[in-house]
């Protein structure tokens, strides 16, 4: 029997370090083995506090086990393996190492026993995730990475101040449900929502994720927002404000994804939409709702990774990332098309996929609590999800018009990763108890009832009909949809141009003023000292003697006065 000794996050961190220092031939073996060893270590962590340490004079709880913690850590380790399988032959070594350290941070947050440890791993995620963004290697990725880290440092500072306030005022850093009844808990609440990409700061996600490499966006899609969901489950379950924030996120993601042209920006907005469902579930706060949030987070990580993998494979093989540049790829990329379609069906909650057995738990939880408006909005949003991710993404990328591109399916490791994610998406849909058995509360929910299946199929068929009826209105253009990023894409640029124009006008004005002043001085000098000036004339000797006498007399008077 394995005795718990080392925190699972440290196992992944050691793997990241070994990947960074190992030789090229050994690097894939270490990278693929580390998540599996980490997964084994995760399942050796019993419930309760397992490891403490002293940090800055405080006794901190480095590892605390629990069902929801184990669930999230499990999916993070599995996602790390799938992402590495997809990336290890194409990604740069430092991107792989950073992605593993990023996953280690997410696993560390999952098992954090107090707010201090949670914050340390929280910032570890921010540090290494920005390296994953920068690994895109373009000018755009560098700029997006800077904006990304500024936003996350801001969120981290807000979270840190809130934690410090709780420490000072309560003397405890225990992770427990908090009420929004003081300034400290509000700061913690806001800091977590920043990582969840909640409004009004949702734009950082759709700004940064598409700028990473085709492999990097797979990792980015999995960890940051889901750790925020776990933090909300542990700290703010049943907070009614989360219901309305979540609904905003749900429809925000749908609207912006429908307007978008870049395939990875479509999927990035879709992350915000899907996290919105989880946030609503946490806000409802019942056992069924919290099970729904955990189940949906688990399922979402896999089908969203599958969608980003298929998008990354297309970008890797074609160099194109716009819907308007793609189409007809099913002819030459059949496996990618099939896997991408499976991911699209899963995110749309199609029966026999993972999305069907997870998202419906939140909708049912709203119905059980007689929240008619919330239930109606979630059902309507389910149709919207099918529009932007279930149909729009595969239709414009793999079908619609023939773009003339004939790329092959990507290298074998990318294909293997997509097949693995597809098997998980279908496997969880066919055998829901594989997931339900991991949830934090006992599950009595039955997803496959005639009413539920028929209702969902009717909803999807109606959404599909609406999509093809409105297809002529959905012509893609080479534009970028703006939200809060208007400030740095438009306002900041215009402000810079305004300041630049003002400085140019000031420079021209000062130049004209100085030129006029110098000309005036020159005229005065020439009037007195020029060839015809007063002081340049030939004066009679008598006049000179007279002026000398006047000056001498003036001097003598001044001297003896």
LOVEXDO-742873 format. One record per residue (C-alpha): residue in one letter; x negated, y, z; residue number from 1. Coordinates in steps of 0.02 Angstrom, whole numbers, padded with zeros to 5 digits, always signed. Example, Ala and Ser with C-alpha at 12.3 -4.5 7.8 and 13.67 -1.06 7.14 Angstrom:
2
   code        x        y        z   pos
      A   -00615   -00225   +00390     1
      S   -00684   -00053   +00357     2
END
This chain:
561
   code        x        y        z   pos
      X   +00000   +00000   +00000     1
      X   -00067   +00171   -00049     2
      X   -00089   +00287   +00101     3
      X   -00053   +00469   +00067     4
      X   -00215   +00568   +00077     5
      X   -00230   +00697   -00061     6
      X   -00092   +00819   -00115     7
      X   -00030   +00775   -00290     8
      X   -00065   +00952   -00351     9
      X   -00248   +00930   -00305    10
      X   -00255   +00769   -00408    11
      X   -00199   +00867   -00561    12
      X   -00320   +01009   -00521    13
      X   -00464   +00886   -00511    14
      X   -00410   +00817   -00680    15
      X   -00408   +00994   -00752    16
      X   -00584   +01024   -00687    17
      X   -00647   +00860   -00759    18
      X   -00569   +00901   -00928    19
      X   -00660   +01068   -00927    20
      X   -00832   +00992   -00890    21
      X   -00822   +00823   -00977    22
      X   -00885   +00777   -01148    23
      X   -00771   +00787   -01297    24
      X   -00750   +00599   -01316    25
      X   -00703   +00572   -01133    26
      X   -00589   +00724   -01120    27
      X   -00429   +00643   -01193    28
      X   -00443   +00493   -01076    29
      X   -00457   +00604   -00923    30
      X   -00320   +00722   -00983    31
      X   -00196   +00580   -01012    32
      X   -00242   +00485   -00854    33
      X   -00229   +00633   -00734    34
      X   -00039   +00657   -00748    35
      X   -00011   +00470   -00725    36
      X   -00119   +00464   -00568    37
      X   -00030   +00622   -00509    38
      X   +00139   +00541   -00539    39
      X   +00086   +00391   -00434    40
      X   +00029   +00508   -00296    41
      X   +00195   +00601   -00302    42
      X   +00290   +00444   -00263    43
      X   +00180   +00406   -00113    44
      X   +00233   +00566   -00024    45
      X   +00364   +00524   +00110    46
      X   +00498   +00646   +00164    47
      X   +00449   +00780   +00290    48
      X   +00288   +00876   +00326    49
      X   +00138   +00771   +00273    50
      X   -00011   +00888   +00273    51
      X   -00053   +01049   +00365    52
      X   -00203   +01164   +00361    53
      X   -00261   +01330   +00432    54
      X   -00259   +01480   +00315    55
      X   -00298   +01659   +00372    56
      X   -00257   +01611   +00551    57
      X   -00091   +01531   +00505    58
      X   -00052   +01346   +00508    59
      X   +00019   +01313   +00336    60
      X   +00112   +01160   +00275    61
      X   +00026   +01107   +00115    62
      X   +00138   +00958   +00075    63
      X   +00319   +00927   +00122    64
      X   +00415   +00785   +00043    65
      X   +00598   +00782   -00001    66
      X   +00714   +00718   -00137    67
      X   +00729   +00880   -00237    68
      X   +00544   +00914   -00216    69
      X   +00499   +00740   -00278    70
      X   +00619   +00756   -00424    71
      X   +00542   +00918   -00487    72
      X   +00363   +00860   -00457    73
      X   +00403   +00700   -00554    74
      X   +00469   +00790   -00706    75
      X   +00322   +00911   -00702    76
      X   +00197   +00767   -00703    77
      X   +00290   +00677   -00841    78
      X   +00299   +00837   -00942    79
      X   +00113   +00864   -00919    80
      X   +00080   +00692   -00991    81
      X   +00196   +00721   -01139    82
      X   +00123   +00893   -01173    83
      X   -00055   +00828   -01166    84
      X   -00012   +00685   -01282    85
      X   +00058   +00812   -01404    86
      X   -00091   +00929   -01389    87
      X   -00251   +00837   -01348    88
      X   -00315   +00820   -01527    89
      X   -00268   +00997   -01581    90
      X   -00283   +01108   -01426    91
      X   -00444   +01190   -01371    92
      X   -00526   +01115   -01217    93
      X   -00491   +01268   -01110    94
      X   -00308   +01267   -01162    95
      X   -00292   +01087   -01105    96
      X   -00380   +01123   -00940    97
      X   -00275   +01279   -00910    98
      X   -00114   +01186   -00951    99
      X   -00158   +01050   -00825   100
      X   -00198   +01179   -00692   101
      X   -00033   +01264   -00735   102
      X   +00058   +01100   -00707   103
      X   -00038   +01077   -00544   104
      X   +00029   +01244   -00485   105
      X   +00207   +01191   -00524   106
      X   +00183   +01027   -00429   107
      X   +00105   +01124   -00285   108
      X   +00258   +01237   -00277   109
      X   +00369   +01083   -00277   110
      X   +00287   +01012   -00121   111
      X   +00249   +01178   -00034   112
      X   +00305   +01166   +00147   113
      X   +00307   +01353   +00182   114
      X   +00313   +01520   +00095   115
      X   +00125   +01551   +00102   116
      X   +00082   +01389   +00012   117
      X   +00223   +01420   -00111   118
      X   +00153   +01592   -00151   119
      X   -00025   +01528   -00176   120
      X   +00029   +01396   -00302   121
      X   +00150   +01524   -00378   122
      X   +00004   +01638   -00419   123
      X   -00099   +01489   -00480   124
      X   +00036   +01459   -00609   125
      X   +00032   +01641   -00664   126
      X   -00157   +01638   -00683   127
      X   -00171   +01482   -00790   128
      X   -00012   +01509   -00890   129
      X   -00081   +01674   -00957   130
      X   -00235   +01577   -01016   131
      X   -00117   +01462   -01111   132
      X   -00038   +01615   -01193   133
      X   -00209   +01687   -01238   134
      X   -00259   +01520   -01313   135
      X   -00149   +01567   -01459   136
      X   -00305   +01654   -01520   137
      X   -00219   +01798   -01611   138
      X   -00215   +01984   -01581   139
      X   -00030   +01967   -01540   140
      X   -00061   +01830   -01412   141
      X   -00192   +01936   -01323   142
      X   -00074   +02084   -01310   143
      X   +00072   +01973   -01259   144
      X   -00037   +01889   -01127   145
      X   -00079   +02058   -01051   146
      X   +00105   +02105   -01042   147
      X   +00144   +01933   -00972   148
      X   +00018   +01942   -00832   149
      X   +00070   +02120   -00787   150
      X   +00250   +02063   -00767   151
      X   +00203   +01910   -00664   152
      X   +00082   +02006   -00554   153
      X   +00222   +02130   -00522   154
      X   +00340   +01988   -00477   155
      X   +00204   +01909   -00369   156
      X   +00176   +02072   -00274   157
      X   +00362   +02090   -00241   158
      X   +00369   +01910   -00180   159
      X   +00214   +01933   -00071   160
      X   +00281   +02090   +00013   161
      X   +00444   +02000   +00048   162
      X   +00353   +01850   +00124   163
      X   +00246   +01965   +00231   164
      X   +00402   +02054   +00292   165
      X   +00481   +01889   +00341   166
      X   +00321   +01838   +00431   167
      X   +00315   +02003   +00529   168
      X   +00499   +02010   +00574   169
      X   +00534   +01826   +00610   170
      X   +00362   +01752   +00646   171
      X   +00403   +01606   +00530   172
      X   +00357   +01562   +00352   173
      X   +00465   +01407   +00347   174
      X   +00556   +01370   +00184   175
      X   +00738   +01373   +00233   176
      X   +00900   +01448   +00164   177
      X   +00894   +01638   +00175   178
      X   +01033   +01766   +00178   179
      X   +01023   +01927   +00079   180
      X   +01046   +02032   +00236   181
      X   +00882   +02126   +00245   182
      X   +00750   +02207   +00135   183
      X   +00626   +02062   +00155   184
      X   +00740   +01927   +00088   185
      X   +00795   +02040   -00055   186
      X   +00613   +02058   -00108   187
      X   +00589   +01868   -00104   188
      X   +00750   +01850   -00204   189
      X   +00693   +01975   -00336   190
      X   +00518   +01899   -00347   191
      X   +00592   +01728   -00384   192
      X   +00713   +01798   -00513   193
      X   +00567   +01876   -00608   194
      X   +00496   +01702   -00635   195
      X   +00668   +01638   -00683   196
      X   +00672   +01769   -00824   197
      X   +00831   +01841   -00751   198
      X   +00892   +02009   -00815   199
      X   +00839   +02145   -00831   200
      X   +00664   +02071   -00852   201
      X   +00707   +01924   -00965   202
      X   +00606   +01990   -01112   203
      X   +00437   +01932   -01046   204
      X   +00481   +01753   -01090   205
      X   +00532   +01779   -01271   206
      X   +00386   +01900   -01291   207
      X   +00248   +01784   -01230   208
      X   +00296   +01605   -01267   209
      X   +00305   +01621   -01458   210
      X   +00132   +01702   -01460   211
      X   +00045   +01548   -01390   212
      X   -00024   +01409   -01496   213
      X   +00095   +01279   -01571   214
      X   +00045   +01163   -01428   215
      X   +00037   +01293   -01290   216
      X   +00221   +01340   -01301   217
      X   +00266   +01160   -01255   218
      X   +00184   +01181   -01085   219
      X   +00251   +01356   -01059   220
      X   +00430   +01298   -01086   221
      X   +00422   +01177   -00940   222
      X   +00354   +01248   -00779   223
      X   +00378   +01431   -00732   224
      X   +00566   +01449   -00745   225
      X   +00601   +01277   -00669   226
      X   +00494   +01310   -00515   227
      X   +00599   +01467   -00493   228
      X   +00757   +01359   -00500   229
      X   +00684   +01245   -00366   230
      X   +00638   +01395   -00258   231
      X   +00816   +01461   -00272   232
      X   +00885   +01290   -00225   233
      X   +00778   +01287   -00069   234
      X   +00796   +01470   -00018   235
      X   +00962   +01536   -00085   236
      X   +01086   +01393   -00110   237
      X   +01265   +01453   -00117   238
      X   +01220   +01637   -00145   239
      X   +01370   +01704   -00243   240
      X   +01267   +01839   -00331   241
      X   +01175   +01701   -00423   242
      X   +01336   +01649   -00511   243
      X   +01351   +01818   -00599   244
      X   +01165   +01830   -00634   245
      X   +01171   +01656   -00709   246
      X   +01320   +01697   -00819   247
      X   +01229   +01851   -00883   248
      X   +01079   +01743   -00926   249
      X   +01189   +01614   -01013   250
      X   +01267   +01738   -01134   251
      X   +01112   +01846   -01151   252
      X   +01016   +01694   -01214   253
      X   +01154   +01645   -01337   254
      X   +01174   +01819   -01414   255
      X   +00989   +01853   -01436   256
      X   +00953   +01678   -01502   257
      X   +01089   +01699   -01634   258
      X   +01009   +01862   -01691   259
      X   +00831   +01795   -01696   260
      X   +00729   +01741   -01847   261
      X   +00571   +01671   -01767   262
      X   +00600   +01488   -01726   263
      X   +00506   +01491   -01561   264
      X   +00591   +01651   -01506   265
      X   +00757   +01562   -01537   266
      X   +00702   +01423   -01421   267
      X   +00632   +01548   -01295   268
      X   +00799   +01638   -01282   269
      X   +00877   +01466   -01266   270
      X   +00770   +01435   -01110   271
      X   +00848   +01589   -01030   272
      X   +01020   +01525   -01078   273
      X   +00991   +01353   -01004   274
      X   +00911   +01418   -00844   275
      X   +01068   +01524   -00827   276
      X   +01171   +01364   -00809   277
      X   +01054   +01309   -00669   278
      X   +01064   +01478   -00582   279
      X   +01254   +01471   -00586   280
      X   +01247   +01297   -00509   281
      X   +01134   +01357   -00368   282
      X   +01254   +01502   -00339   283
      X   +01402   +01383   -00323   284
      X   +01300   +01290   -00194   285
      X   +01401   +01130   -00169   286
      X   +01317   +00960   -00169   287
      X   +01384   +00924   -00343   288
      X   +01324   +01093   -00406   289
      X   +01150   +01074   -00331   290
      X   +01140   +00899   -00403   291
      X   +01191   +00978   -00568   292
      X   +01055   +01110   -00557   293
      X   +00922   +00979   -00520   294
      X   +00985   +00858   -00653   295
      X   +00997   +00995   -00784   296
      X   +00822   +01057   -00744   297
      X   +00756   +00879   -00762   298
      X   +00845   +00848   -00927   299
      X   +00810   +01022   -00995   300
      X   +00622   +01005   -00976   301
      X   +00620   +00855   -01092   302
      X   +00739   +00912   -01228   303
      X   +00667   +01087   -01228   304
      X   +00492   +01016   -01242   305
      X   +00554   +00908   -01386   306
      X   +00623   +01062   -01475   307
      X   +00461   +01158   -01449   308
      X   +00363   +01007   -01508   309
      X   +00462   +00997   -01669   310
      X   +00444   +01185   -01693   311
      X   +00258   +01174   -01654   312
      X   +00238   +01031   -01777   313
      X   +00319   +01136   -01914   314
      X   +00210   +01286   -01875   315
      X   +00054   +01177   -01866   316
      X   +00090   +01097   -02034   317
      X   +00156   +01249   -02129   318
      X   +00088   +01403   -02042   319
      X   +00265   +01475   -02051   320
      X   +00371   +01524   -01902   321
      X   +00520   +01617   -01977   322
      X   +00688   +01540   -02019   323
      X   +00688   +01643   -02178   324
      X   +00526   +01559   -02233   325
      X   +00578   +01379   -02197   326
      X   +00706   +01252   -02254   327
      X   +00715   +01084   -02341   328
      X   +00579   +01009   -02231   329
      X   +00681   +00850   -02202   330
      X   +00614   +00791   -02370   331
      X   +00433   +00782   -02315   332
      X   +00444   +00784   -02123   333
      X   +00576   +00652   -02086   334
      X   +00515   +00603   -01912   335
      X   +00501   +00784   -01855   336
      X   +00675   +00815   -01923   337
      X   +00749   +00667   -01829   338
      X   +00663   +00713   -01666   339
      X   +00709   +00896   -01681   340
      X   +00890   +00849   -01714   341
      X   +00892   +00736   -01560   342
      X   +00829   +00882   -01457   343
      X   +00962   +00995   -01533   344
      X   +01099   +00869   -01491   345
      X   +01033   +00849   -01313   346
      X   +01034   +01036   -01278   347
      X   +01211   +01042   -01349   348
      X   +01269   +00909   -01224   349
      X   +01314   +00784   -01359   350
      X   +01375   +00618   -01284   351
      X   +01239   +00486   -01259   352
      X   +01106   +00621   -01235   353
      X   +01030   +00688   -01074   354
      X   +01115   +00857   -01088   355
      X   +01287   +00777   -01082   356
      X   +01258   +00692   -00914   357
      X   +01177   +00844   -00831   358
      X   +01258   +01007   -00889   359
      X   +01433   +00941   -00861   360
      X   +01399   +00923   -00675   361
      X   +01389   +01112   -00657   362
      X   +01549   +01138   -00757   363
      X   +01638   +01009   -00649   364
      X   +01572   +01091   -00490   365
      X   +01649   +01256   -00544   366
      X   +01815   +01168   -00577   367
      X   +01809   +01081   -00408   368
      X   +01788   +01250   -00321   369
      X   +01935   +01322   -00422   370
      X   +01823   +01451   -00506   371
      X   +01930   +01463   -00662   372
      X   +01839   +01611   -00739   373
      X   +01667   +01533   -00710   374
      X   +01727   +01367   -00780   375
      X   +01797   +01450   -00936   376
      X   +01637   +01550   -00965   377
      X   +01528   +01395   -00947   378
      X   +01636   +01297   -01069   379
      X   +01630   +01441   -01194   380
      X   +01442   +01452   -01170   381
      X   +01425   +01267   -01209   382
      X   +01495   +01304   -01382   383
      X   +01374   +01449   -01399   384
      X   +01228   +01334   -01358   385
      X   +01278   +01219   -01500   386
      X   +01284   +01368   -01617   387
      X   +01109   +01437   -01584   388
      X   +01009   +01282   -01538   389
      X   +01112   +01133   -01588   390
      X   +01146   +01191   -01767   391
      X   +01052   +01351   -01808   392
      X   +00878   +01287   -01764   393
      X   +00882   +01120   -01861   394
      X   +00988   +01193   -02002   395
      X   +00875   +01338   -02046   396
      X   +00712   +01244   -02015   397
      X   +00746   +01072   -02089   398
      X   +00895   +01092   -02203   399
      X   +00981   +01245   -02284   400
      X   +00891   +01307   -02443   401
      X   +00738   +01222   -02511   402
      X   +00588   +01329   -02465   403
      X   +00475   +01232   -02582   404
      X   +00362   +01180   -02438   405
      X   +00312   +00997   -02435   406
      X   +00208   +00970   -02277   407
      X   +00189   +00798   -02204   408
      X   +00236   +00747   -02028   409
      X   +00103   +00804   -01901   410
      X   -00040   +00694   -01836   411
      X   +00001   +00534   -01745   412
      X   -00018   +00602   -01568   413
      X   +00110   +00739   -01603   414
      X   +00228   +00609   -01676   415
      X   +00204   +00496   -01525   416
      X   +00244   +00637   -01405   417
      X   +00402   +00683   -01500   418
      X   +00459   +00502   -01504   419
      X   +00426   +00486   -01317   420
      X   +00531   +00641   -01279   421
      X   +00669   +00578   -01395   422
      X   +00674   +00410   -01306   423
      X   +00689   +00498   -01138   424
      X   +00829   +00612   -01200   425
      X   +00930   +00465   -01266   426
      X   +00882   +00347   -01125   427
      X   +00945   +00466   -00991   428
      X   +01105   +00493   -01089   429
      X   +01139   +00308   -01107   430
      X   +01084   +00262   -00930   431
      X   +01127   +00413   -00822   432
      X   +01096   +00320   -00660   433
      X   +00909   +00329   -00698   434
      X   +00924   +00515   -00663   435
      X   +01066   +00515   -00539   436
      X   +00967   +00401   -00424   437
      X   +00834   +00536   -00405   438
      X   +00951   +00678   -00360   439
      X   +00949   +00755   -00185   440
      X   +01128   +00707   -00140   441
      X   +01230   +00549   -00169   442
      X   +01312   +00552   -00340   443
      X   +01492   +00500   -00365   444
      X   +01510   +00596   -00527   445
      X   +01557   +00494   -00682   446
      X   +01509   +00584   -00844   447
      X   +01586   +00464   -00970   448
      X   +01772   +00485   -00947   449
      X   +01887   +00491   -01099   450
      X   +01942   +00668   -01056   451
      X   +01765   +00732   -01040   452
      X   +01700   +00647   -01197   453
      X   +01847   +00702   -01306   454
      X   +01842   +00880   -01239   455
      X   +01657   +00896   -01272   456
      X   +01669   +00824   -01447   457
      X   +01813   +00943   -01489   458
      X   +01711   +01089   -01423   459
      X   +01560   +01041   -01527   460
      X   +01661   +01011   -01685   461
      X   +01745   +01181   -01667   462
      X   +01577   +01266   -01640   463
      X   +01506   +01178   -01792   464
      X   +01652   +01233   -01900   465
      X   +01631   +01412   -01839   466
      X   +01445   +01407   -01881   467
      X   +01471   +01355   -02061   468
      X   +01616   +01476   -02085   469
      X   +01506   +01619   -02024   470
      X   +01350   +01556   -02113   471
      X   +01351   +01694   -02246   472
      X   +01348   +01822   -02104   473
      X   +01195   +01741   -02023   474
      X   +01067   +01782   -02156   475
      X   +00897   +01797   -02072   476
      X   +00797   +01959   -02086   477
      X   +00617   +02000   -02042   478
      X   +00665   +02092   -01884   479
      X   +00632   +02076   -01697   480
      X   +00777   +02089   -01574   481
      X   +00732   +02206   -01432   482
      X   +00781   +02206   -01250   483
      X   +00672   +02275   -01110   484
      X   +00526   +02252   -01230   485
      X   +00596   +02409   -01316   486
      X   +00492   +02504   -01188   487
      X   +00326   +02434   -01249   488
      X   +00374   +02400   -01430   489
      X   +00461   +02567   -01464   490
      X   +00463   +02689   -01318   491
      X   +00280   +02670   -01273   492
      X   +00226   +02683   -01454   493
      X   +00336   +02837   -01481   494
      X   +00271   +02915   -01320   495
      X   +00093   +02884   -01376   496
      X   +00131   +02962   -01545   497
      X   +00216   +03110   -01461   498
      X   +00066   +03138   -01347   499
      X   -00050   +03117   -01496   500
      X   +00048   +03246   -01596   501
      X   +00049   +03365   -01448   502
      X   -00138   +03347   -01425   503
      X   -00167   +03374   -01611   504
      X   -00062   +03532   -01607   505
      X   -00155   +03592   -01452   506
      X   -00321   +03557   -01537   507
      X   -00268   +03651   -01694   508
      X   -00203   +03795   -01590   509
      X   -00360   +03806   -01485   510
      X   -00466   +03797   -01642   511
      X   -00367   +03938   -01722   512
      X   -00374   +04041   -01562   513
      X   -00561   +04017   -01541   514
      X   -00591   +04055   -01726   515
      X   -00489   +04217   -01714   516
      X   -00578   +04267   -01554   517
      X   -00749   +04237   -01629   518
      X   -00702   +04336   -01784   519
      X   -00643   +04480   -01677   520
      X   -00804   +04478   -01575   521
      X   -00904   +04472   -01735   522
      X   -00809   +04623   -01804   523
      X   -00840   +04722   -01646   524
      X   -01024   +04678   -01650   525
      X   -01038   +04726   -01831   526
      X   -00946   +04890   -01796   527
      X   -01079   +04937   -01669   528
      X   -01232   +04844   -01727   529
      X   -01202   +04816   -01912   530
      X   -01288   +04907   -02051   531
      X   -01159   +05046   -02040   532
      X   -01127   +05025   -01853   533
      X   -01141   +05167   -01729   534
      X   -01292   +05094   -01639   535
      X   -01382   +05055   -01803   536
      X   -01382   +05233   -01869   537
      X   -01535   +05348   -01873   538
      X   -01513   +05475   -01732   539
      X   -01598   +05649   -01730   540
      X   -01743   +05665   -01606   541
      X   -01659   +05807   -01513   542
      X   -01502   +05704   -01484   543
      X   -01607   +05560   -01417   544
      X   -01697   +05676   -01295   545
      X   -01531   +05747   -01239   546
      X   -01459   +05574   -01202   547
      X   -01619   +05521   -01113   548
      X   -01607   +05676   -01004   549
      X   -01422   +05640   -00967   550
      X   -01460   +05461   -00919   551
      X   -01609   +05513   -00812   552
      X   -01503   +05643   -00722   553
      X   -01366   +05516   -00693   554
      X   -01493   +05393   -00623   555
      X   -01568   +05524   -00505   556
      X   -01396   +05575   -00441   557
      X   -01349   +05393   -00411   558
      X   -01516   +05360   -00325   559
      X   -01506   +05503   -00201   560
      X   -01319   +05490   -00171   561
END
